[in-house]
Amino acid sequence: MTSLLALLDDIATTLDDVAVMTKVATKKTTGILGDDLALNAEQLVGIDSSRELSIIKSVVKGSLLNKLILVPLALALNFYLPFVLKILLLVGGIYLAFEGIEKVVDKLFHKKAEKEVIIVSEKDKIKGAVRTDFILSAEIIVIALSTMLDKPFWLQATVLSMVALTVTFFIYGVVALIVRLDDMGLSLVQKYKGWRNRLGQVLIKLSPKIVKFLGIIGTIAMFLVGGGIVAHFFHFSLIPQEDLNNLVTGICSGVVVFIFLEFIHLLVKKLKKDMNV
């Protein structure tokens, strides 16, 4: 009886450890979730309403496959080549900061630029969404793993699996809700009058605004997460407040990388022009 109680106590302690570490790891990745959610919502909003849920289902399958590849890969790198994992984390942080600056620049200076209308097939849209998911999932997995580098391997594997599943179903559950908002609103407008009709009109107007809002939150999250990774890697602090420090560090990192890549782009462009002449 005593041994049974001891076993149950060990199981309870283990489950408690998993729950605590999953909570900590998930909280650490919340910054990037806004970006992940915004990008997926932007990619999947506007598709044929009759195919929305089917397409999201296909993307979820692709996302789970991504996690199935990334979780063992991250664990293996952490076990055999931990320094590579840190470098990948830094590269990912700089990339997020750069992408944030690129979005801001595009929004501020390319407003009037005419955008070419490109018809994307359903298959290509799914591939694009899964590809985006792979990049962001890699960051989520690595960031989650960074919160428990000193923990046992079995705990790391269990928590990463929990985080991967939680993040996947949360993000695509919310995306599915967002892409169906306008359809739900349209249904209410067509079927009812009074307050339900007005609610339907609100939902129709709300859907694109939610995606836009998520895009803004996602951009800020890029700077916060990217800046936090860079600041932690180099162990420096610009200002006392952590969130503000991460934001400033992220913006500075993004600006530096953006200017560097623009310089390379202009240099290559000039070389090509000189070679043609």
N, C-alpha and C positions, 0 to 999 in steps of 0.2 A: 504494500500500500504506500509506504514511504517513497519507494523508488518511482512509483507511478506519479505521485504528487510532484516529485523532483523533476520528472520528465515533462509533465504539464507546465511546471514553472519555467523550465528551459525553453519550451515551445513559445510560451507567452512572452518571455524576455526577447526571444528571437524575433517574433512578430512585431514587438514594440520597437526594436532596433530598426527593422525594415520600414515601419511606418514613420518613425522619426526621420530617418535618413531620406526617405522618399519625399517627405514634406520639405526638408531643407533643400534637397536637390531641385525639386520642382519650383520652389520659391526663387532659387538662384537663376532659373531659366525664364522666369516670367517676363523679363525685359524683352527677350527675343520673340516671345510668343505673340506680342502685338504685331511685330513685323511679319511673322509667319502667317498670322491670321489675315492681315491686310493684303499681303501678296496673293494668298490663295483666294480670298474673296474677290480681288480685282480680276484675277484670271478666270474665275468661274461665273462671275455675274454677267448676265447678258447672253447666255447660251439658251438654246431652245428649251422652253419650260418643260416640254414633255421628256427631255433627255437629261435634265439637271441632276436628278438623284442618281440616275444610272452612271453619269459621268463622275460624280462625286464618289460613288461606290468604287469605280475603277481606280480613281486617284488614291482612295484609302488603301486599296490592295497594294498599289505601288508604294505608298508610304510605309506600310507594314513591312514590305520587302526591303525597303531602304533601311529600316531599323534592324531588320534581321541580319543585314550585312554590317551595319555600322556598330552595333553593340559589341559583337565578338571582336571586330577589328580594333575598336577603342580599348577593350580589355587586353587584347594581345599586345598592342603598342605600349600600354601602360606597364605591362609585365616585363616585356623584353626591351623596349626602346622608349622609356618614359620621357627622355629629352625631346624625341620627335613629337610626342603628344603636346608638349609645352610649346614647341615651335608652331605646330598646326593651330593651336589655340591662339597664339599671337597673330598669326597670319589671318585667321578668321576674324579676330577683333579689328585688325586694321582694315580688312575688307568691308566689314560692317560700317565702320566709320566713313570709309571712302564712298560706299554706296549711299550713305546718308547725305553726304555733301553733294554727290552727283544728282540726287533727287531734288535737293534745294536749288542747285544751280539750274537744273532743267525747268523747275517751276518758276524761278524768278526771271530767267533770261530767254527761255524758249517758248513762252506763252503763245506768241503769234506765229510760231513756225507751223507751217502746214504739215499735217501728219498724213502719210500715205495710208490709204485704207487697204488693209491686207485681210483677205478671207482665210481664216485658219480652220482647217478641218478638225473634226471632233477628236480624231486620233492624235493629231499634232498638239491639240490643246491639252490632252491628257498627258502626253509625253513632256510637254513644257511644265505642267504643274508638278509632275513627279520629279523632274530634274531640279526644279526650284526647291521642292521639299527635301531632296537629298542634301543640298547645300546647307539649308537651315537646320535640318535634323542633325547633321554632323556637328554643327555648333552647339546645339542643345545637348547632345550626348556628351561631348567633350567638356562643356561647362558643368554639366551634372556630375560627371566623373571627377572633375577637379575639386569638388566639395568633399570627397571621401577617399583621397589618395592613400591615406594611412589605414584604411579599413580592410578587413579580410576580403579575399577574392570573391567568396560566395556572396558576401553582402553587397559588394560592388555590382556583381552580375544580377542579383535579384532586384536591387534598387533601380539600376539602369533599365531593366526590362519593364518595371512598373512605371517608370517615368516615360519610357517610349510609348507604352500603351495609353497611358493617361493623356499625354500630349496629343497623340494622334486622334483619339476619339473626341477629345475636347475641341480641338481646332476644327475638325471637319464636321462635327456636330453643329458648332456655331455657324460655320460657312453654309451648311445645308439650310439652317434657319434663315440666314441673311438672304440667300438666293431665292428663297420661297416667300419672302415677305411681300414682294409686289404681287405675286400670284394670289396670296391669301387676301391681300387688300382688294385686288380686282374681283375676287369671288364675293367678298362682302358687299362691294359696290353694286355688283350685278344682281345679287339675291335679296338684299335688304334695303330698308329705308331707315331714316332716323339716325340714332347714335351709332348703329353698326355700319351704316353707309359712310358716316363721317370718319369712323375708325378706319375703314378700308381706304379712304382717301389719304389719311395720315400715313398708313403703312406704305402706300405706293410712293409717297413723297419721301418717306423716311429711309427707304432702302439705299438709294444712291448716296444719301448724306452719311449714313452709317459707314459705308465703304470709304468715303472721303475722310471721315473722322478717324477711322482705323489706320488710314494711310498716314495721317499726321502723327498719331500716337506711335505708329510703327517706325517712322523716321526718327522721332525723339528716342525711341527705344534703341535704335541702331547706335546712336551716339553714347547713350548710357551704358549699354552692354559692351560695345567696342572700346570705349574709353576706359571702362572698368578693367577690361582684360589687359589693355596696354599699360595702364597705371600699375596694376598688380604685377605684371611681368617685370617692369623696370623698377618697381618699389619706390615710386615717387608720388608726391602729392602737391598739386598746384595751390589748392586752398583747403581749409579744414573740412568743410561739409563734403561728405562722400559723394552724394548724388551730383552736386554741382561740380565737384572735381572730375567725376566721370564724364559729365556732359562737356566740360571745357576740353578735357583730354581727348575725347572722341572727336570733337569738332576740329581741334588742332591736328590730330592724326589724319583725319579725312582730308583736310585742306592741303597738308604736306604731300600726301600720296596723290591727290587730284592734280596738284601743280606739277609734280614729277611726271605723271603719266601724260599730261597735256604737253609738257616739254618734249617727251619722247615722241609723241604723236606728231608734233610740229616738225621735229627733226627728221623723222622718217618721211614725212610728206615732202619736205624740202629736198631730201636726198633723191626721192623718186622723181621730183620735178627736174632736178639737175641732170639726172641720168637720161631722162627723155629729151632734154635739150642737147 
